[in-house]
Amino acid sequence: METAPAGSAAAPAAPGDQASLGTKVRSATRWSLVNTMVMRLGNFATGIVLVRYVLDPVAWGVYGVAQTVLMVLLSANELGVSLAIVRWEGDVRRFAPTVLTLSAVSSGLLYLSLFAAAPAVAGLLGSDEATAVLRVMCICLVLDGLSQVPAGVLTREFAQGRRMIIDALNFVVSTSVTLALALHGWGAMSFACGAVAGNVVALAGCALAAPGMLRFGWDPVQARALLRFGLPLAGASMLALAVVNADAMIVGAVLGNVSLGFYMLAFNMAGWPVRVISETARRVSFAGFSRLADDPKALSQGFGSALRLLMTATVPACVLLAALAGPAVELVYGAKWLPAAQALPWLMALGLARIAAELTYDCLVAIGRRRSLLLIQGLWLVTLVPVLILAARAGGIETVAAGHVLVAGVVVLPAFLLALRRGGIATRAVARVCVRPVLGGALMAAVLLLLRRELGEGPLALSATGVTGLVAYALCVLPGRTLVRVARARSGRRPAAQGEGEGAAPAVPAQKQPATPARER
């Protein structure tokens, strides 16, 4: 594992420190969940207003091109060095100025390069109209680079309450600007201006919440150590974002802006459970796994518990949207967006794979397996691009989404399982925590499809169908959770229950469990 210079390697946490860590992570996760839910509901409502009443598929496609480029570039705009703020031990003020300098310089150079290349990039992605939108929206690269250090300090300290206030201000400002400009006919440019305004507010908020962290400095020894630590992560992260956004680039270039607009809408809908649940987890998962990185047993238990909770919570939402794709799109966005429903079922399956992959990504970073991540992401991208190009030429957005799922299931997830096994987390343990959610999801899908065919697609019929499917899922998943609770209750020291006589087996003393992220509890 890479560490900060001057002996900043993390030591195994003492029992008292683990208890304190557990308390911090539980509190941070609660705040993160509230934050993510509120922000996503707000973005969801704003998107409905814009898509139903203001924007057409072409404008949505132009925005999708700009957003795709921005997300890919954001993954590497600070060279990955900002994660040292969270991961390295010691006084963060020693190396924070060097991190800020590296981050600001790299993000500034990246923006200047994009500004010059914007016409070529927009043309390559099949949207010449996106040039101006790209140049404005990607100002967020510079703002994000400057905010990395104070934001990293907040993550390091599990200060998700302060992050919620910052994100709320960002949302209010960016949404207000976007809606005002969209209603005045600015189209996709309204998103770009709103994003820049929100990021300005977020930068100011982070600076106030973590005072003294916007201070530039330079230490050559620290800079070399930071680049050794960060560059593999930046490469892996950039490849990961390229993987997630390759489909949008290919759809835009091969099928055009209208198809891209429909595809982006379906992709956004598929991301609802992914973003709400995965973002909540990832705001604390890397910091939590980092604290457990030197205890393989605790790390394995923590990863398994986290994956079980994420899968249990995400599977029913993904199955519900996949099985009722057409009615869901029409209900939320209107009949003119129904073509988006063709890709939605496949993208929901991809969403499940993304949640598992993102949690695995954080775990592998925490234990220092950055080279493995780089190789996996490179394999994913190299395999994905030709498959998606062939899929786009052979069909429409549905075949593109199916190609994405095929590559994720056949190539990527097995590679992640192999990397986890080499990191000390057994494949059998991962499969064991996923089996009930997967079986419950299959049963739920069968119930939903059967009832939809028998009852029709009226509002009451769909409500009854959805509720019945959720009940079927719960019946498949909850018995295992109940058995776990019973086993835990029986493992502690307690008086004998009624009916337990002298012949009963003696109670087993409860084992002290290591602190794990709150979402695992």
N, C-alpha and C positions, 0 to 999 in steps of 0.2 A: 504494500500500500504506500502511496506517496504521502509524505507528511510535510509540514512546514519546516523551514530551516530552524536551526537552533533548538533541536530536540523537542519538537512539539507533538510527538506521537501520542496518540490517545492510549491511556491506560485502562484496564478493565475497571468497570465501575464497582464501587463497594456496595454492599446491600443497602446502606442508607442512601447512597447516591441513586441507586436504582429506584427506590421508593419515591425519591424526589423527582426523578425523571418521569416516572409513571404519572405523578400528579400533574406535572407540567404538560405532558403530552395529552392527557385527558382533557385538560382545560383548553389547550390549543386546538384540539380536534373539535370540541364543541363549538368554539368560536368560528373555526374554519367551516364547519358544516352550515352554521347559520349564515355566515358570509356568502358561501357559495350558493345556497338555496335562494337567498334574497336577490343576489346579483343575477342569477340565472333566470329567475322568474321575471325580473325587470327587463332583462334582455329579450326574453321570450315574448313578453307583451309588446315591447317596442318593435320587434321583428314582425309580429302579426300585423300591427298597424301599417308599417311600411310596405310589407309585401301585399297585403290585401287592398290597400287604398292608394298607394303612392307609386311604387316601383313596378316595372315590368320585368320579364325574364332577362331581357338584354342588359338593363341596368344592374340587375342582380349578378349577372355573369361578369360584367366589368369589375364590380366590387369584388367578386370572387377571385379574379385574377390578381388584383392588387393585394388582397388579404393573403393569398397563397404565397406570393413572393415575400411579403413582410414576415410571415411566420417562419419561412425557411431561413431568412437572413437573421431573424431574432435569435435563432438557435446558436449562432456563432458570433454574434456581434460583440461579445466581450471575451472571446477566445476561451470560454469555459472557466476563467480564473475566479469568477465570482463565487463558485461553489466552495472555494477555499474558505470563504467567510463563514460558511456553515460547518465545514468538515474539520478544519485545522483547530488544534488545541492552543491554549495560550491566550495572551492579550491580543484581541483583534485589532487594537489601535496600532500595533507594531507593523502589520502588513497591509492594513486597509488603504493607506494612501497610495501604495504601489499598485494595488488592485484597481483603485479608481483611475489612476493614470493609464494603465493598460486598457481598461474598459473604455474610457473616453476616447483614447486615440484610435483604437480598433473600430469602434462604432462610427466615429467621424469619417475615417477613411472608407469604411464600407458604404456609408451613405453617399459620399462623393462619387464612388465608383458606380453605384446604382443610378444616381442622377444622370451621369453621362450615358449609361447603358439603357436607360428606361425605354427609349423608342424601340431598340432592338429586342429587349425582353418582351415588351408588350406585343410586338409583331410576331415573335416566336410562339407566344401563347395564343395567337389568333385574335387579339383584341387591341388594335391600334389606338382605340379610344382610351385605353387604360394608362397611357403615358403620363398625363398630368396627374391622374389619381395616384399613380405609383410615386411620383416625385413628392407629393404632399404627404401621403400616408407614411412613407418611410422616414419622415422626420422623426417618427417614433423610435427609430433605431438609436438616434443620438440621445433622446430623452431616456430611453430604457438603459442605455449604457451608463449614464450618469446616476441612475437610481439603483443600480445593482448593489452597491456597497451598503447604503442604509437599509434597503429591502432585505439583504442577506443578514444583516444584524438582527432585524426583527424576526426572521425565520430562525436564526440561531438561538434566540432567546424565547422562542415559542410565543411571541407577542402577537397572537392572531387577533386579539381584541383591537389593538391599534391598527392592524392591517385592515380590519373590517371597516373602520372609520375612513381610512384612506380610499379603499375600494368604493365605498358608498359615495364619497365626493367625486371620485373619478367617473362613476356611473351617472350621477346626476348631471355633471357638466357635459360629458360626451353625448349623452342621450338628448339633452336639451339642444345642443348645437346641431346634432344630426337631424332631429325632427324639424327644427326651425328651417334649416337649409333645404331639407328634402321637400317640405311643403312649399318652398319658394322655387322649386324646379331645378335644384342643383344635382339631382340624380345621385350617381355613385360618389361624386365628390363630397357630398354631405357626410358620408361615412369617414372619409379621409380627414376632413376638418374636425369632426367630432372626436376622432381618435387622438389627434394631436392635442386638442384642448384638454381631453381627459388625462393624457399622459403628462402634460404640464402640471396639472393639479396633483397627480400622483407623485411626481418628483418633489414638489414642494411639501406634500404631506409626509413623505418618507424622510426628508431632511429634518422636518420638525420633530418627528417621532423618534428619530435616532440622531440626536444632535452631535455635531462634531465629526460626522462621518463623511461629509463632502469636503475632504481635505486632500489635496494632491500631494504626492511625494514620489520619491524614487530610490529604491535600493536595488542595485544590480544583482546581488545574491538572491534576494527574495524574488526578483523578477524572473530569474532563470528557474527557480523552484516552482513558481506559479505557472510558468509556461509548460514545464514538464508535467505538472499536475493537470492543467486545464486543456491543453491542446488535444489530447486524445478524447476528452469529454466533449469539446466543441465539435470535433469531427464526428463523433458518434451522434451527438445531438442534431447536427446539421443533416446527417444521413437519415436520422429518424424523422425529422420534419420533411425532408425530401420524399421519404417513403409515404408519409401521410398525405402529402399534397401532390404526389406524382399523378394521381388519377385526375385531379382537377386540371393540371397542366395538359395532360393528354386529351381529355375530353374537350377542352377549349381549342386546342390545336387541330384535332381531327374532326370533331363534330360541330364546333362553332359555339357562339355565345349563348344562343337560346338553349341548346342542350346543356351547356355548362350551368346556366341559371337553374334549370330543373335539377341537375345533379347536385349543385351546391345546396339547394333547399333540402333535398333528401339527406345529404351528408350532415347538415345542421340538425335536422330532426333526429338522425341516428346518434348524434353527439349529445343529446339531452342527458340521458343517464350516464354516459361516459364522463361528461364534463362535471355534472353535479357530484357524482360519487368519486370519480377518480381525482378531480381537483381537490376535493376535501381531504382525501387521503394523502395526496402528494405534497400538500403544504406542510405536513409533519413527517411523512414516511422517510424521507432522506435523512432528516435530522435524527429521527428515532432509530433507524437502521445503523446510522453512523455510531450511535452510542453503544450498540450491541455488536459491532463488527468484530470485537476481539473475543467474543464468547460464542463459538459456533452453535452450541446447543440452544442458547437463548435466541440467537438469530434465526435458526431453523424453526423454532416454535413460533416466534414472532411473525415470520413470513407466512407460515401456514395459517395462523389465525387471521392475519390480515387478508390473505387471499380468500379464505372461506367467507369472511364477512362481506368482502367486495362482490364476490360471485353470487352469494345468496341475495344481496340487495339488488344487483343489476340484472340478473337473468329474467325475473318476471317483467320488468319494464321493457327490456329488449324484445322478449317474446310477444308482449302485448302490442307493441308498435309494429312488429313484423307481420303478425297474423291479421291485424286490422289496418294495414298500411293505407289502402284507398280511402276508407271512411275517415281515418285520422287526418290525412292531407286535406281532404275536402272540407272537413269540419273546421280545421284551424286556419287554412289559407285560402280556401275557395276552390271552385271547380276548375278554374283556369290553370291551376298548378297540379292537376291530377297526374300528368305524365311523370312527376317526381316519384309517385308511388311505385313505379316499376323497379326502381333501384333500392327502395327502402328496406325490404326484407333482408337482402344480402348485406346491406350496410349495417343493419342491426347485429348480424352475426359478426361482422368485422369489429363492431364496437366492443363486443365481449372479448375478442382477441386482443384489442388495444388495451383494455383495462388490465388484463393479465400481463401483457408485455410492458406496460408502463410501471407497474409495481415491481416486476422483475428488473427493469432498468434501474430503478432507484436502489434496489438491494445490491445489484452487481456493482454499481458505482460506490456504494458505501463500503463494500469489502475489497475495493481496489481492483476489480477485474475489468478495467477500462479497455484493454486490448481486445478482450472477448466481445465487448459491446461494439467496438468499431468493426470487427469482423462480421458480426451478426447483422448489423445495420447495412454494411456494404453488400453482404450476400442478399439481403432482403431487396435492396434497391436494384441490384444487377438482375435479379430474377424477376422482379415486379415489372420493370419498364417494358421489356419486350412482350410480356403476357398482356399487359394493358393495351399496348398499341395494337396487337392482334385482335384483342377483344373489341376495341373501339371500331376497328375497320370491319369486323365481322358482324357487329350488331349495334346496339345503342348503349344507353347508360346502364341498362340492366346487366349486360354482359361485362361491362367494365367493372361493376361492383362485384359480380360473381368471380371475375378473375382475381380481384383483390383478396377475396376470402380464400380462394384456392391456394394462392401463394402463402398466405398467413398460416393456413392449417397444415399444409404439406411440408413447407420449408422452414418457416420462421419459429413457430412454437416448439417443434422438436429441437431446434438449435438453442433456444432459450433454456429448455429443460436440461440439455447437456451442459450448458454453462452453469446453471444452478447446481447440478450434481457435482461438478468440479469445484464449486464454491462451498460444498458441504451440505447442500439441501437435496435430499433424496427425491428422485422422480416419483417413487411410490407414495411419499408423504404428500407431494403436490396433487397427485391423482386422487388420493383419499379425500382431500378436503373439497375437491371439485365434483365428486361423483353424485352426491345428492342434488346440488343445484342443477346439474346437467340433466339428470333423470327427471327432476321436477319440471324443468323447462320443456323437455320433450312431451311429458304428459300434458302440460298446460297448452302447448301448441296444438296437440291433437284435439283437446277439448274445445279450444277456441275455433278451430277450423270446422269442426263438426257442428257446433252450435250456430256458427255464422251461416252455414249452409241450410240448417234446419229452421232457424228463426228469422233470417233475413238481416237487413242492415238498417232498420229503423232505430231511432234513438233509444227507446226502451229495450229493444232486442239486443243492441250492442252493449248497453249497460249491463243487462243480465248476463250476456256472454262474457264480458270482461270480469265481472265479479265471480262467476263460476270458475273461470280459468284460474283466477288468483287463489280461490279456495282449494282447487286441485293441486296447485303448486305448494301451498302451505301444508297440505296433508302429506305431501311427499318429503318436504324439507324439515318440518318442525319436529317429527319424532326423534330425529338424530340430535337436535338441540336439546330436547327434553332429556334424552338419555345422558347427554354430557352433563347437564345440570344435576341429575340424580347421582351420577358417578362422583361428581365433585362434592356433593353434599355428603355422600357416604365415605369419602376419603378422609374427612376431617375427624378430630376427636369430638365425640358427642355422646350423650347418654344413649343407651340402647333403646331402640324404638319398640313400640308395643309389638309383641310377638317374637322379639329376638331373645332367645333363651340362652342357656349356658352353652348349648351346642353350636351357636352361631359363630362365624369366623370373627376374630378380633378386628376392631376398626384399625385401618391403616393411617398412621399420622400423615397429615397434609404436607405435601412437599412445598418448599418455598419456591415460588415461580419468579423468574426474572421479570423486570419491568419491560413491558412491551407497549407499542403505540396504543392509544386509547381505542381506536377503532377495532382493535382485536379483542376487546373485552366484552 
